[in-house]
Amino acid sequence: MKSLRWGLIGASTIGRERVIDAIRQTGGEISSVFSTDSQRGAAYANEFGISWSTTDLGDFLNSPIDAVYISTTNDLHHDQCIAAAKAGKHILCEKPLATHLADAVNMVTACKAANVVLATNHHLRGAATHCAMRDAIKAGKIGKPLAIKVVHAGYLPVHLQGWRLTNPTAGAGAILDLTVHDADLMRFVLDDDAASVSATVQNSGMAIAGVEDAAMGVITFRSGILGQFHDGFTTKYVQTSVEVHGDSGSLIATNCMTQAPIGDVLLRTAEGETKLQLQHENLYVRTINAFKSAIAGNGKPLSTGEDGVASLAIALAALESARTHSVVSIPA
């Protein structure tokens, strides 16, 4: 498979900690960085041995690159994605795709019109734990699924305690940062779509007034399955988990809502308890390999643009539910 020439839109922490290494592990070459801050972009390029940085998006997109990774703040994704699509670049975009549903839909439409691949970086689909759960459900290991529960709470590291807590315009808050991941993961594991959501939020003082630093809620899926989520930035000692309960068994994954290739899955039935065999691999490597295959015409990204629209719709409905204290329907 042909190696990709990449450009980075955004000199981000997630790029530094995860994605740059994954691009290079999959044979990709990173040739350029776009940043609105020239000093930040130059320092980032120097840190990672990238030959060119620029503050001119037009020049960046006219350079000889095949794909871009967008990891700017959420409010900037739409315009940058549209520009990249018009330039004929394939796009891996951080979640959520946008802060408004219409913008996310427009991104998908523009990429289809330009015949470029759009993938949403919902990395949790690449976790061995979640893939094993999905496979076990499809194989009938727990019978008819009835409920799913996700605990995606933790403590937001100090170096990330910036716009996620202080900038609503950029998509601050636990719901657009974490619940959006839960929504995608539940859809993936269950192979089902959401019908409605009811949510409530908390501000314990980590975030500014009006921004939630924790949330809990229930998603009702179109099949009738109930999904529960607990998300937050404020709990230092919680362990992440995903549970799926069916009428003849349960799957319990622990230490799994992370960026690292770790975690276990227990299958519990009338016959007893069994640990599922897992093939752990770098989640971002899996994500980028699937993206590369999609560009080559083989299959789809792990999480498509349409998947990104669906997860954003659920998250925005959760925010609306918390605001109005009501159950909010999810558009099909």
C-alpha positions in Angstrom: 0.0 0.0 0.0 1.3 3.4 -1.0 2.6 5.5 1.9 0.8 8.8 2.6 2.3 12.3 2.6 0.7 14.1 5.5 0.2 17.7 6.6 -0.9 18.6 10.1 -3.5 21.3 10.7 -2.9 22.3 14.2 0.2 21.9 16.5 -1.8 19.9 19.0 -1.1 17.9 22.2 -2.9 14.8 20.8 -0.7 15.0 17.7 2.4 15.3 19.9 1.4 12.4 22.3 -0.3 10.0 19.9 -0.9 10.7 16.2 2.5 11.8 14.9 4.0 8.5 16.0 1.1 6.5 14.6 1.4 8.2 11.2 5.1 7.3 11.1 4.5 3.8 12.3 2.1 3.2 9.4 4.7 4.4 6.9 3.5 8.0 6.5 5.6 11.0 6.0 4.7 14.3 7.7 6.0 17.2 5.5 4.3 20.2 6.9 2.5 21.9 9.8 -0.2 24.6 9.7 -0.6 26.7 12.8 -2.1 30.2 13.2 0.8 30.9 15.7 4.0 31.0 13.7 6.2 30.5 16.7 4.2 27.5 18.0 4.2 26.0 14.5 7.9 26.5 14.0 8.7 25.0 17.4 6.4 22.0 16.8 8.0 21.3 13.4 11.5 21.5 14.9 10.5 19.2 17.7 9.3 16.5 15.3 11.7 16.9 12.4 9.0 18.3 10.1 10.6 20.3 7.3 8.1 23.2 6.9 5.6 25.2 9.0 3.3 27.9 7.8 0.5 30.2 8.9 -1.0 30.3 5.4 -3.6 27.6 4.9 -3.8 28.1 1.2 0.0 27.6 0.7 -0.2 24.6 3.1 -3.0 22.9 1.1 -1.3 23.6 -2.2 1.8 21.7 -1.1 2.4 18.1 -2.2 0.4 16.2 0.5 -2.2 13.5 0.2 -3.9 13.8 3.6 -4.4 16.1 6.5 -4.9 15.5 10.2 -7.1 18.3 11.7 -6.6 18.7 15.5 -7.4 22.3 16.0 -10.2 23.4 18.4 -13.6 22.1 17.5 -15.0 25.4 16.2 -12.3 25.5 13.5 -12.8 22.0 12.1 -15.5 22.9 9.6 -13.8 25.6 7.6 -10.5 23.8 7.6 -12.1 20.6 6.5 -14.0 22.3 3.6 -10.8 24.0 2.4 -8.9 20.7 2.5 -11.7 18.9 0.6 -11.7 21.5 -2.1 -7.9 21.0 -2.4 -8.4 17.3 -2.9 -6.9 16.2 0.4 -8.1 13.2 2.4 -9.0 14.2 5.9 -8.7 12.6 9.4 -10.5 15.0 11.7 -10.6 15.0 15.5 -13.9 14.6 17.2 -16.3 16.2 17.5 -16.4 17.0 13.8 -17.9 20.4 14.6 -19.8 22.3 17.2 -23.0 22.6 15.1 -24.7 19.6 13.5 -25.3 21.4 10.2 -21.6 22.1 9.9 -20.7 18.4 10.4 -23.3 17.4 7.8 -21.8 20.0 5.4 -18.3 18.5 6.0 -19.5 15.1 5.0 -21.3 16.5 1.9 -18.2 18.5 0.8 -15.9 15.5 1.1 -18.3 13.3 -0.9 -18.5 16.0 -3.6 -14.7 16.2 -3.7 -14.3 12.4 -3.7 -12.0 12.5 -0.7 -12.1 10.2 2.4 -13.3 11.8 5.6 -12.6 9.9 8.9 -13.5 10.9 12.4 -10.8 10.2 15.0 -12.9 8.2 17.3 -9.9 6.1 18.4 -11.8 3.9 20.8 -13.2 1.8 17.9 -9.6 0.6 17.5 -9.4 -0.8 21.0 -9.1 -4.6 21.2 -11.5 -4.6 24.2 -14.3 -2.9 22.2 -13.8 -4.9 19.0 -14.0 -8.2 21.1 -17.2 -7.0 22.7 -18.8 -6.2 19.4 -17.7 -9.6 18.0 -19.0 -11.5 21.0 -22.4 -9.7 20.8 -22.7 -10.5 17.0 -21.8 -14.1 17.8 -24.7 -14.3 20.3 -22.5 -14.8 23.4 -24.8 -12.8 25.6 -28.1 -13.4 23.8 -30.3 -10.4 23.2 -28.5 -7.1 24.3 -30.6 -5.2 26.8 -28.3 -2.5 28.3 -24.9 -0.9 27.9 -23.1 1.2 30.6 -20.0 3.3 30.0 -17.8 5.0 32.6 -15.6 7.5 30.9 -14.7 9.7 33.9 -11.3 10.6 35.1 -9.2 13.6 36.0 -8.3 16.0 33.2 -4.5 16.4 33.2 -3.3 19.9 34.2 -1.7 20.5 30.8 -5.1 20.0 29.1 -7.0 22.2 31.5 -7.3 25.0 29.0 -10.1 25.6 26.5 -11.9 22.4 27.5 -12.9 24.2 30.7 -13.1 27.8 29.6 -14.1 28.3 26.0 -17.7 27.3 25.2 -17.3 28.6 21.6 -14.6 26.0 21.0 -16.7 23.2 22.4 -15.7 23.2 26.1 -17.2 20.7 28.6 -17.3 17.0 29.3 -20.1 16.3 26.9 -18.4 17.4 23.7 -15.1 16.1 24.9 -16.1 12.7 26.4 -19.8 11.9 25.8 -19.3 12.2 22.1 -16.8 9.3 22.4 -19.3 7.3 24.4 -22.0 7.9 21.8 -19.8 6.6 19.0 -18.5 3.6 21.0 -22.0 2.5 22.0 -23.1 2.7 18.3 -20.1 0.7 17.3 -20.3 -2.0 20.0 -24.1 -2.4 19.6 -24.4 -1.8 15.9 -27.4 0.3 16.7 -28.5 4.0 16.4 -29.7 6.3 19.2 -33.3 7.4 19.4 -33.3 9.8 22.4 -31.2 11.0 25.3 -31.7 12.3 28.8 -28.8 13.9 30.5 -27.9 16.0 33.5 -24.6 17.9 34.2 -22.5 19.0 37.0 -20.1 21.9 37.6 -17.9 21.2 40.6 -15.7 24.2 40.1 -13.0 22.9 37.7 -14.7 24.5 34.7 -16.0 28.1 34.4 -19.6 28.8 35.3 -22.0 27.5 32.6 -19.6 24.7 31.4 -20.1 21.2 32.7 -17.1 19.3 34.1 -19.1 16.1 34.5 -22.3 14.5 33.1 -24.5 11.5 33.4 -27.3 10.3 31.2 -29.2 7.6 29.4 -29.5 7.0 25.7 -32.4 4.9 24.3 -31.4 3.1 21.2 -33.8 2.3 18.3 -33.8 -1.4 19.2 -34.9 -0.5 22.7 -31.4 -1.0 24.3 -30.7 1.4 27.2 -27.3 3.0 27.4 -26.0 4.8 30.5 -22.9 7.1 30.6 -20.9 8.8 33.3 -18.3 11.3 32.0 -16.2 13.8 33.8 -12.9 15.6 34.3 -12.9 15.7 38.1 -12.6 12.1 39.5 -9.0 11.0 40.1 -9.6 7.4 41.3 -12.3 6.0 39.0 -11.6 3.1 36.7 -13.1 3.3 33.2 -15.3 0.5 32.0 -17.9 -0.7 29.5 -20.5 -3.2 30.4 -23.0 -4.8 28.0 -25.8 -6.9 29.5 -27.9 -9.4 27.6 -30.7 -11.8 28.4 -28.2 -14.7 28.6 -24.9 -13.1 29.5 -22.8 -10.1 30.3 -19.6 -8.5 29.0 -17.5 -6.4 31.3 -14.5 -4.5 30.1 -12.3 -2.6 32.5 -9.6 0.0 32.1 -10.6 0.3 28.5 -11.8 3.9 27.8 -8.2 5.1 27.3 -5.8 6.0 24.5 -3.5 3.1 25.4 -3.8 -0.5 24.1 -4.8 -2.0 27.5 -7.8 -3.5 29.3 -9.6 -6.8 29.8 -13.0 -8.2 28.9 -14.8 -10.7 31.0 -17.7 -12.8 29.6 -20.1 -13.9 32.3 -22.8 -16.5 31.6 -24.6 -19.5 33.3 -21.4 -21.5 32.5 -19.2 -19.1 34.6 -16.7 -16.4 33.8 -14.2 -16.4 30.9 -11.7 -13.7 29.9 -11.8 -13.0 26.2 -8.6 -13.3 24.2 -7.5 -9.9 23.0 -5.0 -8.7 20.4 -3.9 -5.3 21.7 -2.5 -2.9 19.2 -1.9 0.9 19.1 -5.4 2.3 18.7 -4.2 5.2 16.5 -2.2 2.8 14.3 -5.4 0.8 13.7 -7.3 4.0 13.0 -4.7 5.2 10.4 -4.3 1.9 8.7 -8.1 1.7 8.2 -8.0 5.3 6.9 -5.2 4.4 4.4 -7.1 1.3 3.3 -10.2 3.4 2.6 -8.2 5.9 0.5 -6.9 2.9 -1.5 -10.5 1.8 -2.1 -10.6 -1.0 0.5 -13.3 -0.7 3.1 -14.2 2.3 5.2 -12.4 4.2 8.0 -13.0 2.8 11.5 -15.2 5.9 12.1 -16.5 7.6 9.0 -17.7 11.2 8.6 -21.3 9.9 8.9 -20.3 8.3 12.2 -18.9 11.6 13.4 -22.2 13.3 12.5 -24.1 10.7 14.5 -22.0 11.0 17.6 -22.2 14.8 17.5 -26.0 14.6 17.2 -26.2 12.5 20.4 -23.8 14.8 22.3 -25.7 18.0 21.2 -28.9 16.3 22.2 -27.4 15.5 25.6 -26.5 19.2 26.1 -30.0 20.2 25.1 -31.5 17.7 27.5 -29.4 19.0 30.4 -30.4 22.6 29.5 -34.2 21.8 29.2 -34.5 19.0 31.7 -36.2 16.9 29.1 -35.8 13.8 26.9 -34.5 14.9 23.5 -35.0 12.9 20.4 -32.1 12.2 18.1 -32.6 13.0 14.4 -32.2 10.0 12.1 
